[in-house]
Amino acid sequence: MGRLTFSINVTLDGCVDHQEGIADDETHAFFTRLMDEAEAMLWGRVTYEMMEGHWPAVARGDVQAPPALREWAVKLDVKPKYVVSSTRKHFPWTHSHPITGDLRTAIQKLKDATPDGVLLGSGKLAAELDRLDLIDEYQLLVHPRIAGHGPTLYGSGLPGTRRLELISAKPLRCGAVAMHYRRAR
């Protein structure tokens, strides 16, 4: 069975607004490595639409981007992408697949069919999947910023505290810290 790893940029006060993080070569390398290690991506509709609105054009070369970002976009373009949505049914971006039916059953089935793991990159979806006890690992890039606004990580709460064990913590040159945790079971 594959693992489900939740990964996201987060500020010290828990803000997960994608515009609040530090975007440099080192932070992009962090997320590229995570994507390379996973067999598939998993997003909610909002994150999918944000990604779909930018990265395919970068991969095609329609949008000017530094070589590292274009490489990331090309890798993302060919990666299987799974999307949870109750409102959208059509996902034209290459290798995109809807998650349908009971969420717990569908995500467990995806994990079982994906031995090299699934990388989850949506905050709201992560909270729901954590409520269902489906997340195995957390790879958070904690940025040295206090945003003072939301959206925040797990703003909708959880039924109980999640105990985690630290696997690694690596400071980056920009001051962000890559934190890797595993669920303590």
Helices and strands as residue ranges (DSSP letters): E 4-11, H 25-37, E 40-44, H 45-52, H 55-60, H 67-78, E 81-84, E 96-99, H 103-112, E 118-120, H 123-131, E 137-143, E 164-171, E 177-183
